[in-house]
Amino acid sequence: MKNVWTIFRTDMLHIRSSVIALIIAIGLILMPSFYAWFNIYANWDPYDSTGDMKVAVANSDKGYQGDLLPAKVNMGDQVSNALRANDSLDWTFVNEDKAKSGVESGEYYAAIVIPEDFSTDLFSLLNEGTADSGKTDKTKARQAQLVYYSNPKKNPIGSTVTDQGASTVRQQISDTLTSSVAQTAAGTLDSVASYLDTDQSARSISALSANLRRQSADLSDAADLASSYAGLADSAASLLDASGKSMERTKRSLQSSTVDMDGITGKLGDASTSIDRVNANMADGLDSAANAFDNVGDNAEEALGKPAAGSANTAAALRAISTNRIRPMIASLTQYRNTLVSIRETLHTEPAKAAIDRAIADVDRTLKRLNATDTKINDAADQAEAKGQAINDSGKDIAAQAQASAQSIRDLNKSYQDNVVATLSGVTDSAKRTGTDAKALVDETTSALADVTGRTDGSGSAGALTNIKELTANIDTAHDTLLEQSKKLGETADKLDEAMASGGVEEVRKLLSQPTDTIALAMTTPVTTKRIAVYPIANNGSAMTPFYTLLAIWVGAMFLSIILKANVSDRISAALDRPRPWQLYLGRGLTFVAFSLAQTTVLGLGDLLYLRAQATDPLLFMLCLWWSSLVSSMLVYTLAAVFNTVGKAICAALMVSQIAGIGGTFPVEMLPGVFRQLYPYLPFSHGITALREAVGGFYGNVYWEQMGRMGIYLVVALLIGFTLYTPVTRAMAKTSTLISSTMAMN
């Protein structure tokens, strides 16, 4: 090792003995620091100095005025005023032509042009456009556009900064519009809050709840009414069907007078409202049944007056009258009675129930007479079969009974009008006081009923029956819908009462009592981002310190390989005691390492003490720099010493590839694929990772792992130096001689 130290001491003495050499040595030590410091300081906080970058703004907006927004609004002027108060860029306000020419000449980094129809397009949702056909078209909403001109040729980073400025303008416009709408909405909420502060609000809510419950009850009554009318319509249809069959039977068998079914059908179309039509249908049904019973008596008396030879036919005719005409009427009146019973169950007042009870009693008396008539006809038929002769006395008795039954049926019509119609009309009047939904549904039912009764156009009782069935189906639908709406109103009233009981109104009052600006801000910016830096770094300069500091170390090592001689001269070798090749290699290597460590010490202390770059642990920061300096200087020296000129070229290529491939300025993932593949194998990548740990903060053993990986390159350099120094140096000597012979290259 004596020869190694002799070479190192001799090199230092020779440099110190020459003033020029000493100046060059000092320059070698300081040069990497100046390179790093200038770059770090230049990147210390560049985005804080964008206020001097000129960006032209040309406002050609003519404004907007429409029916929904009668006051003229010029968003271009508002944007310009907002930019005048913004100092992030040097906004220069010119006309459109000067803005464009200024970007082309390089006077401005960029230009933002607000077109003349900017406000019109911005408020197009509030405006009625005109389609190509000349007709009003409300659907042509247009997106307002800003025209942005940039000049990347002037400066690529400047173009990126001005792009951000254009985004700021766009965001400013969006915030202005949203804020205006939010302020208006917040003002409305403030009015609501003021109202909630008064006692009148509680009384109004209570009154609203009571009204809702009352309307719910009215809708429920209307539903019950609809169901009742459906039953009445079914009874009317049954009576019409029974009386129609009776008239048809009279026409075919006894050839007597027929009942005018067209008249019945005509009566169905005379009603002015849907309820009147149902009532008319019922009255017509009862009248038809009474007329049919008038004919029943005549037909029975005629059949009983036939000679004895026709007794068998007389009995058959009598039974046919009972089966086909009287019993269907009994069934129809029974159905009518059941309907009245159902109506009574839905009523809530005693007078109304008493009226329906009277109607039921009238029906019972009529049914009793019809059953008595039916019994007498069947008894007469039995006598005719037994005696084999006509029974004139029975015929007169039956005729009288039939006339009494017919009159009883006619009395039912008056009973229906006096008791049933009068009672249900009272419920109808209550139903008319319900809300809009109930009215719409009743109107729909009325229209359906009018359509049904209006279509009885002389087609006989069959057409009337078909229409009445459709009427019944529509009334059933109305019943279901009314019940549903009644339930919804009841639920709404329950929720209002619950809110009042639980203090919900008080909660709303507290919410709306906040300042209008606060509510508007919450509406315009419902979501904000809370930025938490896991490893906070004070400024951009500190963040760039690892890259530029390590790069300066490698640059310093490259300068050393150019200025210092990589091989020991023959004169120095002659003064040594039988030097070996590895001693010569290490001796000059110590000189390289000493200069590199001196460069790094000045560089690192300048970063910490002069620039005040951030360092979580200054000692580990310096240790990483020294270790990187040792690795880089030995690697560069070994390549230059072993491979001479070719080795220096390899060092230059290695440094260039590391600058592009280590992700110093851009993330590695943004680099081309070839650099991403090289990244793990470059010594610079491990050094910068370790140094970033010392600057921003440590995670696990990342720092020491990266330091250990850098040591691999030191081992590789020493292996190359110890094994190849002598044989390769001799071979490269011939190459160096050939290069020197060109008289132009060294």
C-alpha positions in Angstrom: 0.0 0.0 0.0 3.1 2.2 0.3 3.2 2.7 -3.4 -0.5 3.6 -3.5 -0.1 6.4 -0.9 3.1 7.5 -2.7 1.2 8.0 -5.9 -1.6 9.9 -4.2 0.8 12.1 -2.2 2.9 12.9 -5.3 -0.2 13.9 -7.2 -1.3 16.3 -4.5 2.2 17.8 -4.2 2.5 18.4 -8.0 -0.9 20.1 -8.1 -0.1 22.3 -5.1 3.3 23.3 -6.6 1.7 24.9 -9.7 -0.5 27.9 -9.4 -2.3 27.1 -12.7 -2.9 23.5 -11.6 -4.2 24.7 -8.3 -6.7 27.1 -9.9 -7.8 24.3 -12.2 -8.2 22.0 -9.2 -10.3 24.5 -7.4 -12.4 25.0 -10.5 -12.9 21.3 -10.8 -14.1 21.2 -7.2 -16.5 24.1 -7.5 -17.9 23.5 -11.0 -20.4 20.8 -10.1 -21.7 22.9 -7.3 -22.4 25.8 -9.6 -24.2 23.5 -12.0 -26.4 22.0 -9.4 -27.1 25.3 -7.4 -28.1 27.2 -10.5 -30.6 24.6 -11.6 -32.0 24.0 -8.1 -32.5 27.7 -7.5 -34.1 28.2 -10.9 -36.6 25.5 -10.1 -37.1 26.6 -6.5 -40.7 27.9 -7.1 -41.2 28.6 -10.8 -45.0 28.7 -10.7 -44.9 31.6 -8.3 -43.3 33.8 -11.0 -45.8 33.3 -13.8 -47.2 36.9 -13.3 -44.8 38.2 -15.9 -46.0 35.8 -18.7 -48.1 37.8 -21.1 -51.4 36.3 -22.2 -53.7 38.3 -24.5 -57.4 38.5 -23.8 -59.8 39.6 -26.6 -63.4 40.2 -25.6 -65.8 40.3 -28.6 -68.9 39.2 -26.6 -72.1 41.2 -27.5 -74.0 40.0 -24.4 -77.4 38.3 -24.1 -80.9 39.5 -23.5 -84.0 37.3 -23.6 -87.6 36.8 -22.5 -86.6 34.8 -19.4 -83.7 37.1 -18.6 -84.9 40.6 -19.7 -81.8 42.5 -18.3 -78.8 42.4 -20.6 -76.0 40.2 -19.4 -72.5 40.2 -20.8 -70.5 37.3 -19.5 -67.4 38.3 -21.5 -67.2 41.6 -19.5 -67.6 39.7 -16.3 -64.8 37.3 -17.3 -62.5 40.2 -18.3 -63.2 42.0 -15.0 -62.4 38.8 -13.1 -59.1 38.4 -15.0 -58.0 42.0 -14.3 -58.1 41.1 -10.6 -56.1 37.9 -11.3 -52.3 38.2 -11.1 -51.4 34.6 -11.9 -50.5 35.7 -15.4 -49.9 39.0 -17.1 -53.3 39.4 -18.8 -53.2 41.9 -21.6 -56.5 43.1 -23.0 -56.5 43.7 -26.8 -58.7 43.2 -29.8 -59.0 39.8 -31.5 -56.6 40.7 -34.5 -53.8 41.9 -32.2 -54.2 38.9 -30.0 -53.7 36.5 -32.9 -50.8 38.4 -34.4 -49.2 38.7 -30.9 -49.2 35.0 -30.5 -47.7 34.4 -33.9 -44.9 37.0 -33.3 -44.1 35.6 -29.9 -45.2 38.8 -28.1 -47.7 36.7 -26.1 -47.3 33.2 -24.9 -51.0 32.6 -25.6 -54.3 34.4 -26.4 -57.9 33.8 -25.2 -60.6 35.1 -27.5 -64.2 35.4 -26.2 -66.4 35.2 -29.3 -69.3 37.6 -29.9 -72.0 35.0 -29.3 -70.5 33.7 -26.1 -73.2 35.0 -23.7 -76.0 33.9 -26.2 -74.6 30.4 -26.3 -74.1 30.3 -22.6 -77.8 31.2 -21.9 -79.1 29.1 -24.9 -81.0 26.9 -22.4 -83.1 30.0 -21.5 -83.7 31.0 -25.1 -86.0 29.8 -27.8 -84.1 29.0 -30.9 -85.3 28.9 -34.5 -85.1 25.7 -36.4 -84.4 25.4 -40.1 -88.1 25.2 -40.8 -88.7 28.5 -39.2 -90.6 27.1 -36.3 -89.6 27.7 -32.7 -87.2 25.1 -31.4 -86.5 25.0 -27.6 -84.2 22.0 -27.8 -81.1 23.6 -29.5 -79.0 24.3 -26.5 -75.4 25.3 -27.5 -72.2 24.9 -25.5 -70.3 28.2 -25.1 -66.7 28.1 -26.4 -63.6 30.1 -25.7 -61.0 30.2 -28.5 -57.5 29.6 -27.2 -54.3 30.2 -29.2 -50.9 29.0 -27.9 -47.4 29.2 -29.1 -45.4 26.1 -28.0 -42.5 27.3 -30.2 -41.8 30.2 -27.8 -41.4 27.9 -24.8 -42.9 24.4 -24.2 -43.2 24.8 -20.5 -44.7 28.3 -21.0 -47.4 26.7 -23.2 -48.2 24.3 -20.4 -48.5 27.1 -17.9 -50.8 29.1 -20.2 -52.9 26.0 -20.8 -53.5 26.0 -17.0 -54.4 29.7 -17.3 -57.1 28.9 -19.9 -58.5 26.3 -17.6 -58.6 28.9 -14.9 -60.7 31.1 -17.1 -63.1 28.3 -18.0 -63.5 27.4 -14.3 -64.0 31.1 -13.5 -67.0 31.2 -15.9 -68.5 28.0 -14.5 -68.1 29.3 -10.9 -69.7 32.6 -11.8 -72.8 31.0 -13.3 -73.2 28.4 -10.6 -72.7 31.0 -7.9 -75.4 33.2 -9.3 -77.9 30.4 -9.4 -76.9 29.3 -5.9 -77.2 32.8 -4.5 -80.7 33.0 -5.9 -81.6 29.6 -4.4 -80.0 30.5 -1.1 -82.0 33.7 -1.0 -85.2 31.7 -1.5 -84.2 29.4 1.3 -83.5 32.4 3.5 -87.1 33.6 2.9 -88.3 30.1 3.9 -86.2 30.3 7.1 -87.7 33.7 7.9 -91.2 32.3 7.6 -90.3 29.3 9.7 -89.2 31.6 12.5 -92.8 32.8 12.9 -95.6 31.0 14.8 -97.7 31.2 11.6 -95.6 28.5 10.1 -96.6 25.9 12.7 -100.3 26.9 12.4 -100.1 26.6 8.6 -98.5 23.2 8.8 -101.1 22.0 11.3 -103.9 23.4 9.0 -102.3 21.7 6.0 -102.3 18.4 7.9 -106.0 18.7 8.8 -106.9 19.6 5.3 -105.1 16.7 3.9 -106.9 14.3 6.3 -110.2 15.9 5.4 -109.5 15.5 1.7 -108.4 11.9 2.3 -111.7 11.2 4.0 -113.6 12.8 1.1 -111.7 10.7 -1.4 -112.6 7.6 0.6 -116.2 8.6 0.6 -116.0 9.2 -3.2 -114.5 5.7 -3.6 -117.4 4.2 -1.6 -119.8 6.2 -3.7 -118.2 4.9 -6.9 -118.6 1.4 -5.6 -122.3 2.0 -4.8 -123.0 3.3 -8.3 -121.3 0.3 -9.8 -123.7 -1.9 -7.8 -126.7 0.2 -9.0 -125.5 0.0 -12.6 -125.3 -3.8 -12.2 -128.9 -3.8 -10.8 -130.1 -1.6 -13.7 -128.5 -4.0 -16.2 -130.2 -7.0 -14.6 -133.6 -5.3 -14.6 -133.2 -4.3 -18.3 -132.1 -7.8 -19.2 -135.0 -9.4 -17.3 -137.6 -7.0 -18.8 -136.1 -7.3 -22.2 -136.4 -11.1 -22.2 -140.0 -10.7 -20.9 -141.0 -8.5 -23.8 -139.3 -10.7 -26.3 -141.1 -13.8 -24.9 -144.5 -11.9 -25.1 -143.8 -11.1 -28.7 -142.9 -14.6 -29.8 -145.5 -16.7 -27.8 -148.6 -14.7 -27.2 -148.2 -12.2 -30.2 -149.4 -9.4 -28.0 -148.3 -5.8 -27.6 -144.5 -5.4 -27.5 -142.5 -3.1 -25.3 -140.6 -0.2 -27.0 -137.0 -1.1 -26.3 -135.8 1.8 -28.4 -137.6 4.1 -26.0 -135.7 2.5 -23.1 -132.4 3.0 -25.0 -133.3 6.6 -25.8 -133.9 7.3 -22.1 -130.4 6.1 -21.3 -128.9 9.0 -23.4 -131.0 11.8 -21.8 -128.8 12.3 -18.7 -126.6 15.4 -18.4 -124.1 13.9 -15.9 -122.7 10.5 -15.1 -124.6 10.2 -11.9 -127.9 11.2 -13.6 -127.2 8.5 -16.2 -126.9 5.8 -13.6 -130.1 7.1 -12.0 -131.9 7.1 -15.4 -130.7 3.6 -16.1 -132.2 2.5 -12.8 -135.5 4.3 -13.4 -135.7 2.8 -16.9 -135.1 -0.6 -15.6 -137.9 -0.3 -13.0 -140.3 1.1 -15.6 -139.5 -1.7 -18.0 -140.0 -4.3 -15.2 -143.4 -2.7 -14.4 -144.5 -2.8 -18.1 -143.4 -6.4 -18.3 -145.6 -7.3 -15.4 -148.6 -5.6 -16.9 -148.2 -8.0 -19.8 -147.7 -11.0 -17.5 -151.2 -10.6 -16.1 -152.8 -10.3 -19.5 -150.9 -13.3 -20.9 -151.7 -15.5 -17.9 -155.4 -14.6 -18.1 -155.5 -15.4 -21.8 -153.7 -18.8 -21.3 -156.2 -19.8 -18.6 -159.2 -18.9 -20.7 -158.4 -21.6 -23.4 -160.7 -24.6 -24.0 -160.0 -27.9 -22.2 -158.4 -29.5 -25.2 -155.5 -27.0 -24.7 -155.0 -27.5 -21.0 -151.6 -29.1 -21.4 -150.4 -26.2 -23.5 -152.0 -23.8 -20.9 -149.9 -25.3 -18.1 -146.8 -25.1 -20.2 -147.5 -21.5 -21.0 -148.0 -20.6 -17.4 -144.8 -22.3 -16.3 -142.9 -20.5 -19.1 -144.2 -17.1 -17.8 -143.0 -18.0 -14.3 -139.6 -19.3 -15.4 -138.7 -16.9 -18.1 -140.3 -13.6 -16.9 -141.2 -13.5 -13.2 -138.3 -15.2 -11.6 -135.6 -13.3 -13.5 -137.3 -10.1 -12.3 -137.3 -11.4 -8.7 -133.5 -12.2 -9.0 -132.8 -8.7 -10.4 -134.7 -7.0 -7.6 -132.9 -9.2 -5.1 -129.6 -8.0 -6.5 -130.8 -4.4 -6.2 -131.7 -5.0 -2.6 -128.2 -6.4 -1.9 -126.7 -3.3 -3.5 -128.8 -1.1 -1.2 -127.6 -3.1 1.8 -123.9 -2.5 0.7 -124.6 1.2 0.3 -126.0 1.4 3.8 -122.8 -0.1 5.3 -120.7 2.7 3.8 -122.8 5.6 5.1 -121.8 7.5 8.3 -125.0 9.5 9.2 -128.2 8.1 10.7 -130.6 10.1 8.4 -128.8 8.6 5.4 -129.0 5.1 6.8 -132.8 5.6 7.6 -133.4 6.7 4.0 -131.7 3.5 2.6 -133.7 1.4 5.1 -136.9 2.8 3.7 -135.8 1.9 0.2 -134.9 -1.6 1.3 -138.4 -2.0 2.9 -140.1 -0.9 -0.4 -138.0 -3.5 -2.3 -139.0 -6.2 0.3 -142.7 -5.4 -0.2 -142.3 -5.6 -4.0 -140.4 -8.9 -3.8 -143.2 -10.3 -1.6 -145.9 -9.5 -4.2 -143.7 -10.9 -7.1 -143.3 -14.1 -5.2 -147.0 -14.3 -4.5 -147.8 -13.8 -8.2 -145.3 -16.5 -9.1 -146.9 -18.9 -6.6 -150.4 -18.3 -8.0 -149.2 -18.8 -11.6 -147.6 -22.1 -10.7 -150.7 -23.2 -8.7 -152.9 -22.4 -11.7 -150.6 -24.5 -13.9 -150.9 -27.4 -11.5 -154.7 -27.1 -11.5 -154.8 -26.9 -15.3 -152.9 -30.1 -15.5 -155.1 -31.8 -12.9 -158.5 -30.8 -14.1 -157.7 -30.7 -17.8 -159.8 -27.5 -18.3 -159.4 -23.8 -18.3 -159.7 -22.0 -14.9 -161.1 -18.5 -15.7 -161.5 -17.4 -12.1 -157.8 -18.1 -11.4 -156.9 -16.1 -14.5 -158.6 -13.0 -13.2 -157.0 -13.4 -9.8 -153.6 -13.7 -11.3 -154.2 -10.7 -13.6 -155.1 -8.6 -10.6 -152.1 -9.8 -8.6 -149.8 -9.0 -11.6 -151.3 -5.5 -11.9 -150.6 -4.9 -8.2 -147.0 -6.1 -8.6 -146.5 -3.8 -11.6 -147.7 -0.9 -9.5 -145.4 -1.9 -6.6 -142.5 -1.9 -9.0 -143.5 1.6 -10.2 -143.6 2.7 -6.6 -140.0 1.4 -6.3 -139.0 4.1 -8.8 -140.3 6.8 -6.6 -138.7 5.2 -3.6 -135.4 5.1 -5.4 -135.5 8.8 -6.3 -136.7 9.9 -2.8 -134.4 7.8 -0.7 -131.4 6.4 -2.7 -130.8 9.3 -5.0 -131.3 12.0 -2.4 -128.9 10.2 0.0 -126.1 9.6 -2.5 -126.4 13.1 -3.8 -125.3 14.3 -0.4 -122.2 12.1 -0.6 -121.6 13.4 -4.1 -121.6 17.0 -2.9 -118.9 16.1 -0.3 -116.8 14.3 -2.9 -116.9 17.4 -5.2 -114.9 19.3 -2.5 -111.9 17.0 -2.8 -108.6 17.9 -4.4 -107.5 18.0 -8.0 -106.8 14.3 -8.2 -110.3 13.3 -7.1 -111.9 15.8 -9.5 -109.9 14.5 -12.4 -110.9 10.9 -11.6 -114.6 11.8 -11.3 -114.4 13.7 -14.6 -112.9 10.6 -16.2 -115.7 8.5 -14.8 -118.3 11.0 -16.0 -116.9 10.9 -19.5 -116.8 7.1 -19.5 -120.5 7.0 -18.3 -121.6 9.5 -20.9 -119.8 7.5 -23.6 -121.5 4.3 -22.5 -125.0 5.7 -22.3 -124.6 7.8 -25.5 -123.9 4.7 -27.5 -127.4 3.2 -27.1 -128.3 4.1 -30.6 -131.3 2.0 -31.2 -129.6 -1.3 -31.1 -132.1 -2.5 -28.5 -131.6 -3.6 -24.9 -128.6 -5.7 -25.8 -126.5 -2.6 -26.7 -127.6 -0.8 -23.5 -126.6 -3.8 -21.4 -123.1 -3.9 -23.0 -122.6 -0.2 -22.4 -123.7 -0.6 -18.8 -121.2 -3.4 -18.2 -118.4 -1.1 -19.6 -119.7 1.6 -17.2 -119.4 -0.7 -14.3 -115.8 -1.6 -15.1 -114.8 2.1 -15.4 -116.5 2.9 -12.0 -114.5 0.0 -10.4 -111.3 1.5 -11.8 -112.2 4.9 -10.4 -113.0 3.3 -7.0 -109.5 1.8 -6.8 -107.7 5.0 -7.8 -109.7 7.1 -5.4 -108.8 4.7 -2.6 -105.1 4.9 -3.6 -105.1 8.7 -3.6 -106.9 8.8 -0.3 -104.2 6.6 1.2 -101.4 8.9 -0.1 -103.0 12.0 1.3 -103.4 10.2 4.7 -99.7 9.2 4.6 -98.6 12.7 3.8 -100.6 14.1 6.7 -99.0 11.5 9.0 -95.5 12.5 7.9 -96.3 16.2 8.6 -97.6 15.4 12.0 -94.5 13.2 12.7 -92.2 16.0 11.6 -93.9 18.5 13.9 -93.8 16.0 16.8 -90.1 15.2 16.3 -88.9 18.7 15.9 -88.2 18.4 12.1 -89.3 21.9 11.4 -86.8 23.2 14.1 -84.0 21.3 12.3 -84.9 22.9 9.0 -85.0 26.3 10.7 -81.5 25.7 12.1 -80.2 24.6 8.7 -81.6 27.5 6.8 -80.5 30.0 9.5 -76.9 29.9 8.2 -75.6 32.8 6.2 -76.7 32.9 2.5 -73.1 32.9 1.3 -72.4 29.7 3.3 -75.4 27.9 1.8 -74.5 29.2 -1.7 -70.9 27.9 -1.3 -72.1 24.5 -0.2 -74.4 24.4 -3.3 -71.7 25.5 -5.8 -68.9 23.4 -4.2 -70.6 20.4 -2.5 -67.3 18.4 -2.6 -63.8 19.7 -1.7 -60.5 17.9 -1.7 -58.4 17.8 1.4 -54.8 17.3 0.3 -52.6 15.4 2.6 -48.9 15.1 1.7 -47.6 11.8 3.0 -44.0 13.0 2.6 -44.3 16.8 2.5 -41.6 18.7 0.7 -41.4 22.5 1.2 -40.9 23.6 -2.3 -40.1 22.5 -5.9 -36.4 23.3 -5.5 -36.1 20.8 -2.6 -37.9 18.2 -4.6 -35.5 18.7 -7.5 -32.4 18.7 -5.3 -31.8 14.9 -5.5 -31.8 14.9 -9.3 -29.6 18.0 -9.9 -27.2 17.2 -7.0 -26.5 13.6 -8.2 -26.3 14.8 -11.8 -23.7 17.3 -10.7 -21.7 14.5 -9.0 -21.6 12.5 -12.3 -20.8 15.6 -14.3 -17.9 16.3 -11.9 -16.6 12.8 -12.3 -16.8 13.2 -16.1 -14.7 16.5 -15.9 -12.2 14.6 -13.7 -11.8 11.9 -16.4 -11.1 14.6 -19.0 -8.7 16.8 -17.0 -6.9 14.3 -14.8 -4.7 11.6 -16.3 -6.1 8.2 -15.7 -2.8 6.4 -15.9 0.4 6.9 -13.8 3.3 8.4 -15.8 6.5 6.5 -16.3 8.5 9.0 -14.3 6.3 8.5 -11.2 6.4 4.7 -11.7 10.2 4.8 -11.8 10.3 6.4 -8.4 8.2 3.6 -6.9 9.5 0.4 -5.3 8.7 -2.3 -7.8 5.1 -1.1 -8.3 2.4 -3.6 -9.3 -0.4 -2.9 -11.7 -3.1 -2.9 -9.1 -1.0 -0.4 -7.0 -0.8 1.9 -10.0 -4.6 1.5 -10.5 -5.5 2.3 -6.8 -2.9 5.1 -6.5 -4.4 7.2 -9.2 -7.8 6.1 -8.2 -7.4 7.7 -4.8 -6.7 11.0 -6.5 -9.9 10.7 -8.5 -11.9 9.8 -5.4 -10.3 12.7 -3.3 -11.3 15.3 -5.9 -14.8 13.8 -6.2 -15.4 13.8 -2.5 -14.2 17.4 -2.3 -16.7 18.3 -5.0 -19.5 16.5 -3.3 -18.8 18.0 0.1 -18.9 21.5 -1.2 -22.0 20.6 -3.2 -23.9 19.0 -0.4 -23.1 21.7 2.2 -24.2 24.3 -0.3 -27.5 22.6 -0.8 -28.1 22.5 3.0 -26.6 25.7 4.2 -26.8 28.1 1.2 -29.9 27.0 -0.6 -31.6 25.7 2.5 -32.9 22.7 0.7 -35.0 20.4 2.8 -33.4 17.3 4.4 -35.2 15.1 6.9 -31.8 13.8 8.1 -28.8 16.0 7.0 -26.2 13.4 8.0 -27.8 10.7 6.0 -28.2 13.2 3.2 -24.4 13.8 3.1 -23.6 10.1 3.6 -25.7 9.3 0.5 -23.9 12.0 -1.5 -20.4 10.7 -0.4 -21.3 7.2 -1.2 -22.7 8.2 -4.6 -19.5 10.2 -5.2 -17.3 7.2 -4.4 -19.3 4.9 -6.7 -19.5 7.3 -9.6 -15.8 8.4 -9.5 -14.5 4.9 -9.2 -16.7 3.7 -12.1 -15.8 6.6 -14.3 -12.1 6.4 -13.4 -12.0 2.6 -14.0 -13.5 2.9 -17.5 -11.2 5.7 -18.4 -8.1 4.0 -17.0 -8.7 0.6 -18.5 -10.3 1.5 -21.8 -8.7 4.9 -22.2 -10.5 7.0 -24.9 -13.1 4.3 -25.5 -13.8 4.2 -21.8 -14.4 7.9 -21.6 -16.9 7.5 -24.5 -18.6 4.8 -22.5 -18.9 7.1 -19.5 -20.5 9.8 -21.6 -23.0 7.4 -23.0 -23.8 6.0 -19.5 -24.3 9.5 -18.1 -26.6 10.6 -21.0 -28.7 7.4 -20.6 -29.1 8.0 -16.9 -30.3 11.6 -17.4 -33.1 10.5 -19.7 -33.9 7.2 -17.9 -34.0 7.8 -14.2 -37.3 9.7 -13.9 -35.6 12.8 -12.5 -38.2 15.3 -13.8 -41.0 13.1 -15.1 -42.3 9.8 -13.5 -40.6 6.7 -15.0 -44.0 5.4 -16.0 -44.3 8.4 -18.5 -41.0 7.5 -20.2 -40.7 5.4 -23.4 -40.5 1.7 -22.9 -36.7 1.3 -23.5 -36.0 3.7 -20.6 -38.4 2.0 -18.3 -36.5 -1.3 -19.0 -33.1 0.3 -18.3 -34.1 2.2 -15.2 -33.6 -0.7 -12.6 -30.0 -1.3 -13.9 -28.7 2.3 -13.8 -26.6 3.3 -10.7 -28.2 6.8 -10.8 -31.7 5.4 -10.2 -30.6 3.8 -6.9 -28.8 7.0 -5.8 -31.7 9.3 -6.4 -34.1 6.9 -4.6 -31.9 6.9 -1.5 -31.4 10.7 -1.6 -35.2 11.3 -1.9 -35.6 9.2 1.2 -33.3 11.6 3.0 -35.1 14.7 1.7 -38.7 13.7 2.0 -38.8 11.0 4.7 -37.9 7.4 5.2 -40.0 4.3 4.6 -38.7 1.1 6.0 -35.2 0.1 4.9 -35.5 1.6 1.4 -32.6 4.0 2.1 -30.2 1.3 3.1 -31.3 -1.1 0.4 -30.6 1.5 -2.3 -27.2 2.3 -0.8 -26.4 -1.4 -0.8 -27.4 -1.7 -4.5 -25.1 1.2 -5.4 -22.2 -0.7 -3.7 -22.6 -3.4 -6.4 -21.4 -1.0 -9.0 -18.4 -0.2 -6.9 -17.5 -3.9 -6.6 -17.9 -4.2 -10.4 -15.6 -1.3 -11.0 -12.9 -2.7 -8.7 -13.1 -6.1 -10.3 -12.7 -4.6 -13.8 -9.8 -2.5 -12.5 -7.9 -5.3 -10.8 -8.4 -7.9 -13.5 -8.2 -5.9 -16.7 -6.0 -3.0 -15.9 -2.8 -4.4 -17.2 -3.8 -6.5 -20.2 -6.4 -4.2 -21.6 -4.3 -1.1 -20.9 -1.5 -2.5 -23.1 -3.9 -3.4 -25.8 -5.5 0.1 -25.7 -2.1 1.7 -25.9 -1.9 0.8 -29.6 -5.3 2.3 -30.1 -4.3 5.5 -28.3 -1.1 5.6 -30.6 -3.3 5.3 -33.7 -5.6 8.0 -32.4 -2.7 10.4 -31.6 -1.2 9.8 -35.1 -4.2 11.6 -36.6 -2.7 14.8 -35.1 -6.4 16.0 -34.5 -7.5 13.7 -31.6 -6.0 13.0 -28.2 
